[in-house]
Amino acid sequence: MAMELLFAGLAVADFPGAVEWYGRVFDREADVIVTDREVMWRVADAGWLYVIEDEARAGTGLVTISVSDLAEAVIDLEARGISSGGIETVGDAGRKAVVTDPEGNSIAFIEVAVA
C-alpha cells in the first residue's frame, strides 16, 4: 500500500478564532476553504493540517511539524504573537518547542537531529 498524503486535523469550538490563530501560526490565510466550518493549510509537500469546528472533540489534538531551523521558527512565531514554552532537547532525537492553541490543542515544532 502506497501512502501519498497526510491530512492531520484539529477540532475547535471557536472556529473563527481558530482560523485567525492558525493564520498567524502559518503567516497566511488558509490554503483551502472546505466548508464554512473547515479549512486547510498545506504545511509540506504531502502534508496538510485542517482545522474543523467540532465542539465535542475540541482541544484534545496533538500535531507535530518538522522544521529545518527550530530557533528561527520560534522567533517567527513569537513575532506573530504565538508563544512557545521554549526549546527543549528530546534525547538524541533533536529539539522541540510546543505551542498550544486557544482551545488546548498542542502543536509541537521539531528539529530532528542529523546523525
A tleap script that builds the chain and sets N, CA, C and O, in Angstrom:
source leaprc.protein.ff14SB
mol = sequence {
  NMET ALA MET GLU LEU LEU PHE ALA GLY LEU
  ALA VAL ALA ASP PHE PRO GLY ALA VAL GLU
  TRP TYR GLY ARG VAL PHE ASP ARG GLU ALA
  ASP VAL ILE VAL THR ASP ARG GLU VAL MET
  TRP ARG VAL ALA ASP ALA GLY TRP LEU TYR
  VAL ILE GLU ASP GLU ALA ARG ALA GLY THR
  GLY LEU VAL THR ILE SER VAL SER ASP LEU
  ALA GLU ALA VAL ILE ASP LEU GLU ALA ARG
  GLY ILE SER SER GLY GLY ILE GLU THR VAL
  GLY ASP ALA GLY ARG LYS ALA VAL VAL THR
  ASP PRO GLU GLY ASN SER ILE ALA PHE ILE
  GLU VAL ALA VAL CALA
}
set mol.1.N position { 0.849 -1.168 0.000 }
set mol.1.CA position { 0.000 0.000 0.000 }
set mol.1.C position { 0.899 1.238 0.000 }
set mol.1.O position { 1.718 1.419 0.901 }
set mol.2.N position { 0.742 2.072 -1.001 }
set mol.2.CA position { 1.492 3.320 -1.093 }
set mol.2.C position { 0.655 4.455 -0.519 }
set mol.2.O position { -0.475 4.683 -0.951 }
set mol.3.N position { 1.207 5.152 0.439 }
set mol.3.CA position { 0.510 6.291 1.029 }
set mol.3.C position { 1.048 7.559 0.382 }
set mol.3.O position { 2.256 7.718 0.209 }
set mol.4.N position { 0.136 8.459 0.026 }
set mol.4.CA position { 0.528 9.612 -0.755 }
set mol.4.C position { 0.422 10.948 -0.030 }
set mol.4.O position { 1.246 11.835 -0.250 }
set mol.5.N position { -0.572 11.103 0.823 }
set mol.5.CA position { -0.807 12.371 1.506 }
set mol.5.C position { -1.157 12.138 2.958 }
set mol.5.O position { -1.678 11.086 3.328 }
set mol.6.N position { -0.862 13.144 3.782 }
set mol.6.CA position { -1.295 13.109 5.176 }
set mol.6.C position { -2.161 14.330 5.431 }
set mol.6.O position { -1.757 15.458 5.149 }
set mol.7.N position { -3.345 14.101 5.964 }
set mol.7.CA position { -4.231 15.151 6.429 }
set mol.7.C position { -4.374 14.962 7.934 }
set mol.7.O position { -4.950 13.972 8.385 }
set mol.8.N position { -3.854 15.907 8.710 }
set mol.8.CA position { -3.980 15.865 10.162 }
set mol.8.C position { -4.977 16.943 10.555 }
set mol.8.O position { -4.902 18.074 10.074 }
set mol.9.N position { -5.912 16.590 11.431 }
set mol.9.CA position { -6.954 17.536 11.788 }
set mol.9.C position { -6.962 17.897 13.258 }
set mol.9.O position { -6.618 17.090 14.121 }
set mol.10.N position { -7.366 19.137 13.522 }
set mol.10.CA position { -7.543 19.618 14.885 }
set mol.10.C position { -8.945 20.180 15.017 }
set mol.10.O position { -9.383 20.993 14.203 }
set mol.11.N position { -9.642 19.737 16.050 }
set mol.11.CA position { -11.016 20.182 16.292 }
set mol.11.C position { -11.023 21.392 17.212 }
set mol.11.O position { -10.241 21.481 18.158 }
set mol.12.N position { -11.918 22.314 16.915 }
set mol.12.CA position { -12.051 23.535 17.709 }
set mol.12.C position { -13.531 23.845 17.922 }
set mol.12.O position { -14.385 23.413 17.148 }
set mol.13.N position { -13.819 24.592 18.974 }
set mol.13.CA position { -15.191 25.050 19.223 }
set mol.13.C position { -15.391 26.454 18.658 }
set mol.13.O position { -16.437 26.749 18.080 }
set mol.14.N position { -14.392 27.319 18.824 }
set mol.14.CA position { -14.463 28.695 18.313 }
set mol.14.C position { -13.786 28.739 16.954 }
set mol.14.O position { -12.606 29.076 16.856 }
set mol.15.N position { -14.521 28.402 15.914 }
set mol.15.CA position { -13.943 28.294 14.576 }
set mol.15.C position { -13.354 29.618 14.070 }
set mol.15.O position { -12.207 29.623 13.623 }
set mol.16.N position { -14.081 30.732 14.121 }
set mol.16.CA position { -13.485 31.985 13.638 }
set mol.16.C position { -12.200 32.360 14.381 }
set mol.16.O position { -11.236 32.814 13.765 }
set mol.17.N position { -12.187 32.171 15.691 }
set mol.17.CA position { -10.990 32.464 16.471 }
set mol.17.C position { -9.832 31.558 16.094 }
set mol.17.O position { -8.687 32.004 16.024 }
set mol.18.N position { -10.126 30.291 15.852 }
set mol.18.CA position { -9.083 29.340 15.477 }
set mol.18.C position { -8.513 29.662 14.101 }
set mol.18.O position { -7.302 29.572 13.897 }
set mol.19.N position { -9.369 30.036 13.157 }
set mol.19.CA position { -8.896 30.383 11.821 }
set mol.19.C position { -7.930 31.572 11.904 }
set mol.19.O position { -6.910 31.597 11.216 }
set mol.20.N position { -8.255 32.540 12.737 }
set mol.20.CA position { -7.374 33.697 12.918 }
set mol.20.C position { -6.054 33.255 13.551 }
set mol.20.O position { -4.987 33.662 13.090 }
set mol.21.N position { -6.109 32.432 14.594 }
set mol.21.CA position { -4.906 31.999 15.302 }
set mol.21.C position { -3.995 31.184 14.390 }
set mol.21.O position { -2.792 31.438 14.329 }
set mol.22.N position { -4.562 30.202 13.677 }
set mol.22.CA position { -3.746 29.379 12.779 }
set mol.22.C position { -3.236 30.191 11.592 }
set mol.22.O position { -2.169 29.891 11.056 }
set mol.23.N position { -3.974 31.204 11.178 }
set mol.23.CA position { -3.476 32.112 10.155 }
set mol.23.C position { -2.202 32.804 10.606 }
set mol.23.O position { -1.293 33.023 9.805 }
set mol.24.N position { -2.130 33.152 11.896 }
set mol.24.CA position { -0.908 33.739 12.449 }
set mol.24.C position { 0.203 32.706 12.560 }
set mol.24.O position { 1.364 33.020 12.298 }
set mol.25.N position { -0.135 31.480 12.942 }
set mol.25.CA position { 0.888 30.428 13.027 }
set mol.25.C position { 1.559 30.232 11.670 }
set mol.25.O position { 2.786 30.193 11.577 }
set mol.26.N position { 0.750 30.108 10.622 }
set mol.26.CA position { 1.288 29.831 9.290 }
set mol.26.C position { 1.597 31.100 8.492 }
set mol.26.O position { 2.104 31.022 7.373 }
set mol.27.N position { 1.294 32.256 9.061 }
set mol.27.CA position { 1.566 33.554 8.446 }
set mol.27.C position { 0.887 33.709 7.084 }
set mol.27.O position { 1.436 34.309 6.159 }
set mol.28.N position { -0.325 33.152 6.987 }
set mol.28.CA position { -1.114 33.303 5.768 }
set mol.28.C position { -2.520 32.773 6.022 }
set mol.28.O position { -2.766 32.056 6.992 }
set mol.29.N position { -3.415 33.136 5.149 }
set mol.29.CA position { -4.773 32.604 5.226 }
set mol.29.C position { -4.758 31.127 4.839 }
set mol.29.O position { -3.785 30.638 4.265 }
set mol.30.N position { -5.828 30.430 5.152 }
set mol.30.CA position { -5.938 29.010 4.807 }
set mol.30.C position { -5.774 28.830 3.302 }
set mol.30.O position { -6.205 29.669 2.512 }
set mol.31.N position { -5.147 27.730 2.922 }
set mol.31.CA position { -4.962 27.419 1.506 }
set mol.31.C position { -6.249 26.933 0.858 }
set mol.31.O position { -6.490 27.171 -0.326 }
set mol.32.N position { -7.070 26.252 1.641 }
set mol.32.CA position { -8.325 25.703 1.119 }
set mol.32.C position { -9.430 25.968 2.137 }
set mol.32.O position { -9.264 25.705 3.328 }
set mol.33.N position { -10.535 26.479 1.668 }
set mol.33.CA position { -11.734 26.598 2.497 }
set mol.33.C position { -12.656 25.475 2.053 }
set mol.33.O position { -13.277 25.544 0.992 }
set mol.34.N position { -12.736 24.441 2.879 }
set mol.34.CA position { -13.517 23.262 2.530 }
set mol.34.C position { -15.001 23.563 2.679 }
set mol.34.O position { -15.783 23.344 1.754 }
set mol.35.N position { -15.382 24.063 3.840 }
set mol.35.CA position { -16.756 24.466 4.122 }
set mol.35.C position { -16.683 25.681 5.042 }
set mol.35.O position { -15.592 26.171 5.333 }
set mol.36.N position { -17.824 26.165 5.498 }
set mol.36.CA position { -17.806 27.287 6.435 }
set mol.36.C position { -17.382 26.855 7.836 }
set mol.36.O position { -17.355 27.673 8.756 }
set mol.37.N position { -17.050 25.569 8.005 }
set mol.37.CA position { -16.594 25.044 9.299 }
set mol.37.C position { -15.330 24.196 9.191 }
set mol.37.O position { -14.984 23.473 10.125 }
set mol.38.N position { -14.640 24.283 8.052 }
set mol.38.CA position { -13.409 23.511 7.867 }
set mol.38.C position { -12.496 24.211 6.867 }
set mol.38.O position { -12.916 24.578 5.770 }
set mol.39.N position { -11.227 24.390 7.275 }
set mol.39.CA position { -10.217 24.996 6.413 }
set mol.39.C position { -8.933 24.177 6.496 }
set mol.39.O position { -8.743 23.397 7.429 }
set mol.40.N position { -8.050 24.364 5.506 }
set mol.40.CA position { -6.818 23.576 5.463 }
set mol.40.C position { -5.620 24.442 5.081 }
set mol.40.O position { -5.722 25.358 4.265 }
set mol.41.N position { -4.480 24.120 5.700 }
set mol.41.CA position { -3.201 24.721 5.342 }
set mol.41.C position { -2.273 23.614 4.870 }
set mol.41.O position { -2.183 22.561 5.501 }
set mol.42.N position { -1.590 23.849 3.773 }
set mol.42.CA position { -0.569 22.909 3.317 }
set mol.42.C position { 0.710 23.250 4.072 }
set mol.42.O position { 1.211 24.370 3.974 }
set mol.43.N position { 1.238 22.289 4.823 }
set mol.43.CA position { 2.427 22.553 5.634 }
set mol.43.C position { 3.679 21.862 5.097 }
set mol.43.O position { 4.789 22.154 5.540 }
set mol.44.N position { 3.504 20.957 4.154 }
set mol.44.CA position { 4.616 20.258 3.498 }
set mol.44.C position { 4.099 19.743 2.159 }
set mol.44.O position { 2.898 19.799 1.892 }
set mol.45.N position { 4.993 19.247 1.327 }
set mol.45.CA position { 4.569 18.766 0.007 }
set mol.45.C position { 3.378 17.819 0.085 }
set mol.45.O position { 2.428 17.945 -0.688 }
set mol.46.N position { 3.427 16.893 0.996 }
set mol.46.CA position { 2.357 15.902 1.104 }
set mol.46.C position { 1.693 15.911 2.469 }
set mol.46.O position { 1.168 14.891 2.916 }
set mol.47.N position { 1.714 17.066 3.136 }
set mol.47.CA position { 1.138 17.146 4.472 }
set mol.47.C position { 0.267 18.380 4.648 }
set mol.47.O position { 0.683 19.504 4.367 }
set mol.48.N position { -0.938 18.143 5.115 }
set mol.48.CA position { -1.918 19.214 5.327 }
set mol.48.C position { -2.417 19.183 6.763 }
set mol.48.O position { -2.569 18.116 7.359 }
set mol.49.N position { -2.669 20.358 7.305 }
set mol.49.CA position { -3.321 20.462 8.607 }
set mol.49.C position { -4.688 21.084 8.366 }
set mol.49.O position { -4.802 22.154 7.768 }
set mol.50.N position { -5.716 20.403 8.837 }
set mol.50.CA position { -7.041 21.002 8.723 }
set mol.50.C position { -7.591 21.310 10.100 }
set mol.50.O position { -7.343 20.596 11.072 }
set mol.51.N position { -8.344 22.393 10.153 }
set mol.51.CA position { -8.995 22.840 11.379 }
set mol.51.C position { -10.485 22.754 11.115 }
set mol.51.O position { -10.989 23.291 10.129 }
set mol.52.N position { -11.181 22.070 12.008 }
set mol.52.CA position { -12.602 21.820 11.815 }
set mol.52.C position { -13.380 22.165 13.084 }
set mol.52.O position { -12.928 21.901 14.198 }
set mol.53.N position { -14.537 22.751 12.895 }
set mol.53.CA position { -15.390 23.041 14.042 }
set mol.53.C position { -16.043 21.739 14.502 }
set mol.53.O position { -16.799 21.112 13.759 }
set mol.54.N position { -15.741 21.349 15.728 }
set mol.54.CA position { -16.278 20.125 16.307 }
set mol.54.C position { -16.164 20.272 17.826 }
set mol.54.O position { -15.177 19.853 18.430 }
set mol.55.N position { -17.175 20.865 18.421 }
set mol.55.CA position { -17.126 21.215 19.842 }
set mol.55.C position { -16.877 20.007 20.741 }
set mol.55.O position { -16.195 20.124 21.760 }
set mol.56.N position { -17.418 18.857 20.375 }
set mol.56.CA position { -17.265 17.671 21.225 }
set mol.56.C position { -15.816 17.194 21.304 }
set mol.56.O position { -15.417 16.621 22.317 }
set mol.57.N position { -15.030 17.416 20.266 }
set mol.57.CA position { -13.633 16.960 20.238 }
set mol.57.C position { -12.630 18.087 20.449 }
set mol.57.O position { -11.424 17.839 20.477 }
set mol.58.N position { -13.097 19.292 20.594 }
set mol.58.CA position { -12.218 20.468 20.631 }
set mol.58.C position { -11.183 20.388 21.745 }
set mol.58.O position { -11.476 19.982 22.870 }
set mol.59.N position { -9.967 20.787 21.398 }
set mol.59.CA position { -8.921 20.956 22.390 }
set mol.59.C position { -8.164 19.724 22.801 }
set mol.59.O position { -7.389 19.781 23.755 }
set mol.60.N position { -8.352 18.607 22.119 }
set mol.60.CA position { -7.670 17.380 22.533 }
set mol.60.C position { -6.644 16.892 21.519 }
set mol.60.O position { -6.134 15.778 21.641 }
set mol.61.N position { -6.337 17.719 20.518 }
set mol.61.CA position { -5.453 17.284 19.437 }
set mol.61.C position { -3.981 17.490 19.723 }
set mol.61.O position { -3.587 18.308 20.555 }
set mol.62.N position { -3.192 16.723 19.009 }
set mol.62.CA position { -1.738 16.798 19.096 }
set mol.62.C position { -1.180 16.605 17.694 }
set mol.62.O position { -1.455 15.597 17.044 }
set mol.63.N position { -0.398 17.572 17.232 }
set mol.63.CA position { 0.213 17.524 15.901 }
set mol.63.C position { 1.675 17.923 16.050 }
set mol.63.O position { 2.011 18.777 16.871 }
set mol.64.N position { 2.541 17.304 15.258 }
set mol.64.CA position { 3.953 17.659 15.239 }
set mol.64.C position { 4.350 18.033 13.818 }
set mol.64.O position { 4.012 17.336 12.861 }
set mol.65.N position { 5.072 19.143 13.694 }
set mol.65.CA position { 5.532 19.633 12.401 }
set mol.65.C position { 7.043 19.776 12.468 }
set mol.65.O position { 7.568 20.464 13.344 }
set mol.66.N position { 7.742 19.131 11.549 }
set mol.66.CA position { 9.195 19.211 11.495 }
set mol.66.C position { 9.608 20.461 10.721 }
set mol.66.O position { 9.073 20.749 9.651 }
set mol.67.N position { 10.572 21.198 11.283 }
set mol.67.CA position { 11.113 22.394 10.631 }
set mol.67.C position { 12.633 22.255 10.533 }
set mol.67.O position { 13.248 21.518 11.304 }
set mol.68.N position { 13.229 22.965 9.584 }
set mol.68.CA position { 14.674 22.850 9.395 }
set mol.68.C position { 15.467 23.663 10.414 }
set mol.68.O position { 16.600 23.308 10.738 }
set mol.69.N position { 14.885 24.752 10.925 }
set mol.69.CA position { 15.579 25.608 11.894 }
set mol.69.C position { 14.588 25.983 12.992 }
set mol.69.O position { 13.789 26.906 12.834 }
set mol.70.N position { 14.651 25.266 14.093 }
set mol.70.CA position { 13.680 25.460 15.168 }
set mol.70.C position { 13.810 26.835 15.817 }
set mol.70.O position { 12.798 27.466 16.122 }
set mol.71.N position { 15.016 27.302 16.030 }
set mol.71.CA position { 15.199 28.621 16.653 }
set mol.71.C position { 14.554 29.700 15.792 }
set mol.71.O position { 13.876 30.588 16.310 }
set mol.72.N position { 14.757 29.629 14.503 }
set mol.72.CA position { 14.143 30.598 13.590 }
set mol.72.C position { 12.618 30.489 13.620 }
set mol.72.O position { 11.922 31.504 13.615 }
set mol.73.N position { 12.099 29.264 13.650 }
set mol.73.CA position { 10.644 29.064 13.708 }
set mol.73.C position { 10.053 29.678 14.969 }
set mol.73.O position { 8.999 30.311 14.913 }
set mol.74.N position { 10.716 29.498 16.101 }
set mol.74.CA position { 10.225 30.054 17.370 }
set mol.74.C position { 10.247 31.576 17.329 }
set mol.74.O position { 9.309 32.220 17.798 }
set mol.75.N position { 11.300 32.154 16.775 }
set mol.75.CA position { 11.383 33.612 16.645 }
set mol.75.C position { 10.257 34.128 15.755 }
set mol.75.O position { 9.617 35.128 16.079 }
set mol.76.N position { 10.014 33.448 14.630 }
set mol.76.CA position { 8.934 33.840 13.717 }
set mol.76.C position { 7.574 33.761 14.410 }
set mol.76.O position { 6.752 34.668 14.276 }
set mol.77.N position { 7.341 32.687 15.144 }
set mol.77.CA position { 6.071 32.535 15.858 }
set mol.77.C position { 5.897 33.636 16.895 }
set mol.77.O position { 4.827 34.237 16.996 }
set mol.78.N position { 6.945 33.899 17.663 }
set mol.78.CA position { 6.885 34.950 18.690 }
set mol.78.C position { 6.549 36.299 18.066 }
set mol.78.O position { 5.786 37.077 18.638 }
set mol.79.N position { 7.115 36.579 16.895 }
set mol.79.CA position { 6.856 37.846 16.205 }
set mol.79.C position { 5.384 37.975 15.800 }
set mol.79.O position { 4.878 39.083 15.625 }
set mol.80.N position { 4.709 36.843 15.656 }
set mol.80.CA position { 3.285 36.842 15.284 }
set mol.80.C position { 2.382 36.633 16.503 }
set mol.80.O position { 1.188 36.369 16.359 }
set mol.81.N position { 2.961 36.752 17.702 }
set mol.81.CA position { 2.171 36.653 18.919 }
set mol.81.C position { 1.855 35.241 19.365 }
set mol.81.O position { 0.919 35.033 20.138 }
set mol.82.N position { 2.618 34.264 18.891 }
set mol.82.CA position { 2.411 32.860 19.258 }
set mol.82.C position { 3.597 32.438 20.129 }
set mol.82.O position { 4.721 32.331 19.640 }
set mol.83.N position { 3.346 32.201 21.406 }
set mol.83.CA position { 4.421 31.861 22.339 }
set mol.83.C position { 4.547 30.362 22.524 }
set mol.83.O position { 3.555 29.635 22.583 }
set mol.84.N position { 5.796 29.916 22.614 }
set mol.84.CA position { 6.065 28.507 22.915 }
set mol.84.C position { 6.563 28.421 24.347 }
set mol.84.O position { 6.812 29.440 24.991 }
set mol.85.N position { 6.704 27.229 24.830 }
set mol.85.CA position { 7.257 27.030 26.161 }
set mol.85.C position { 8.767 26.986 26.137 }
set mol.85.O position { 9.387 26.511 27.089 }
set mol.86.N position { 9.372 27.474 25.064 }
set mol.86.CA position { 10.824 27.413 24.916 }
set mol.86.C position { 11.237 26.163 24.165 }
set mol.86.O position { 10.415 25.288 23.891 }
set mol.87.N position { 12.500 26.088 23.840 }
set mol.87.CA position { 13.042 24.947 23.088 }
set mol.87.C position { 13.640 23.963 24.077 }
set mol.87.O position { 14.395 24.341 24.973 }
set mol.88.N position { 13.295 22.705 23.905 }
set mol.88.CA position { 13.859 21.666 24.764 }
set mol.88.C position { 14.490 20.575 23.922 }
set mol.88.O position { 14.061 20.316 22.797 }
set mol.89.N position { 15.505 19.943 24.470 }
set mol.89.CA position { 16.159 18.819 23.808 }
set mol.89.C position { 15.361 17.559 24.107 }
set mol.89.O position { 14.901 17.348 25.230 }
set mol.90.N position { 15.204 16.723 23.078 }
set mol.90.CA position { 14.453 15.477 23.215 }
set mol.90.C position { 15.415 14.320 22.977 }
set mol.90.O position { 15.562 13.843 21.852 }
set mol.91.N position { 16.068 13.876 24.046 }
set mol.91.CA position { 17.038 12.784 23.937 }
set mol.91.C position { 18.038 13.065 22.835 }
set mol.91.O position { 18.557 14.174 22.717 }
set mol.92.N position { 18.305 12.035 22.020 }
set mol.92.CA position { 19.203 12.184 20.880 }
set mol.92.C position { 18.439 12.493 19.600 }
set mol.92.O position { 19.041 12.635 18.536 }
set mol.93.N position { 17.121 12.598 19.696 }
set mol.93.CA position { 16.280 12.768 18.514 }
set mol.93.C position { 16.327 14.177 17.945 }
set mol.93.O position { 16.199 14.358 16.734 }
set mol.94.N position { 16.509 15.175 18.798 }
set mol.94.CA position { 16.512 16.550 18.320 }
set mol.94.C position { 15.972 17.496 19.367 }
set mol.94.O position { 16.156 17.292 20.567 }
set mol.95.N position { 15.294 18.549 18.892 }
set mol.95.CA position { 14.760 19.569 19.789 }
set mol.95.C position { 13.322 19.867 19.407 }
set mol.95.O position { 12.906 19.622 18.274 }
set mol.96.N position { 12.555 20.405 20.372 }
set mol.96.CA position { 11.177 20.765 20.073 }
set mol.96.C position { 10.740 21.971 20.867 }
set mol.96.O position { 11.296 22.297 21.916 }
set mol.97.N position { 9.721 22.625 20.329 }
set mol.97.CA position { 9.042 23.729 21.005 }
set mol.97.C position { 7.557 23.501 20.782 }
set mol.97.O position { 7.133 23.164 19.677 }
set mol.98.N position { 6.777 23.682 21.823 }
set mol.98.CA position { 5.350 23.387 21.752 }
set mol.98.C position { 4.543 24.667 21.921 }
set mol.98.O position { 4.815 25.479 22.806 }
set mol.99.N position { 3.550 24.832 21.061 }
set mol.99.CA position { 2.586 25.916 21.211 }
set mol.99.C position { 1.217 25.277 21.429 }
set mol.99.O position { 0.951 24.167 20.969 }
set mol.100.N position { 0.373 25.988 22.126 }
set mol.100.CA position { -0.969 25.492 22.404 }
set mol.100.C position { -1.970 26.511 21.884 }
set mol.100.O position { -1.881 27.699 22.196 }
set mol.101.N position { -2.923 26.039 21.090 }
set mol.101.CA position { -3.922 26.968 20.555 }
set mol.101.C position { -4.910 27.342 21.667 }
set mol.101.O position { -4.905 26.719 22.729 }
set mol.102.N position { -5.748 28.341 21.437 }
set mol.102.CA position { -6.682 28.767 22.480 }
set mol.102.C position { -7.659 27.685 22.943 }
set mol.102.O position { -8.260 27.814 24.009 }
set mol.103.N position { -7.821 26.629 22.158 }
set mol.103.CA position { -8.716 25.529 22.511 }
set mol.103.C position { -8.033 24.477 23.384 }
set mol.103.O position { -8.705 23.690 24.051 }
set mol.104.N position { -6.688 24.462 23.380 }
set mol.104.CA position { -5.938 23.455 24.124 }
set mol.104.C position { -5.235 22.445 23.239 }
set mol.104.O position { -4.518 21.585 23.753 }
set mol.105.N position { -5.415 22.517 21.916 }
set mol.105.CA position { -4.685 21.633 21.003 }
set mol.105.C position { -3.198 21.968 21.064 }
set mol.105.O position { -2.823 23.131 21.210 }
set mol.106.N position { -2.361 20.953 20.952 }
set mol.106.CA position { -0.920 21.108 21.068 }
set mol.106.C position { -0.256 20.918 19.709 }
set mol.106.O position { -0.490 19.922 19.025 }
set mol.107.N position { 0.579 21.890 19.326 }
set mol.107.CA position { 1.329 21.804 18.085 }
set mol.107.C position { 2.806 21.863 18.454 }
set mol.107.O position { 3.296 22.884 18.936 }
set mol.108.N position { 3.503 20.762 18.224 }
set mol.108.CA position { 4.931 20.702 18.505 }
set mol.108.C position { 5.687 20.961 17.215 }
set mol.108.O position { 5.409 20.347 16.185 }
set mol.109.N position { 6.642 21.872 17.279 }
set mol.109.CA position { 7.551 22.101 16.169 }
set mol.109.C position { 8.858 21.425 16.562 }
set mol.109.O position { 9.390 21.662 17.646 }
set mol.110.N position { 9.371 20.579 15.669 }
set mol.110.CA position { 10.577 19.831 15.992 }
set mol.110.C position { 11.664 20.073 14.952 }
set mol.110.O position { 11.397 20.365 13.787 }
set mol.111.N position { 12.891 19.940 15.420 }
set mol.111.CA position { 14.065 19.944 14.542 }
set mol.111.C position { 14.765 18.626 14.821 }
set mol.111.O position { 15.284 18.411 15.916 }
set mol.112.N position { 14.778 17.750 13.837 }
set mol.112.CA position { 15.324 16.414 14.000 }
set mol.112.C position { 16.845 16.484 13.924 }
set mol.112.O position { 17.403 17.138 13.042 }
set mol.113.N position { 17.511 15.802 14.858 }
set mol.113.CA position { 18.973 15.759 14.872 }
set mol.113.C position { 19.460 14.947 13.682 }
set mol.113.O position { 18.917 13.888 13.369 }
set mol.114.N position { 20.488 15.460 13.028 }
set mol.114.CA position { 21.093 14.756 11.895 }
set mol.114.C position { 22.235 13.902 12.430 }
set mol.114.O position { 23.153 14.401 13.081 }
set mol.115.N position { 22.161 12.617 12.146 }
set mol.115.CA position { 23.182 11.701 12.665 }
set mol.115.C position { 24.379 11.641 11.754 }
set mol.115.O position { 25.335 10.919 12.036 }
savepdb mol mol.pdb
quit
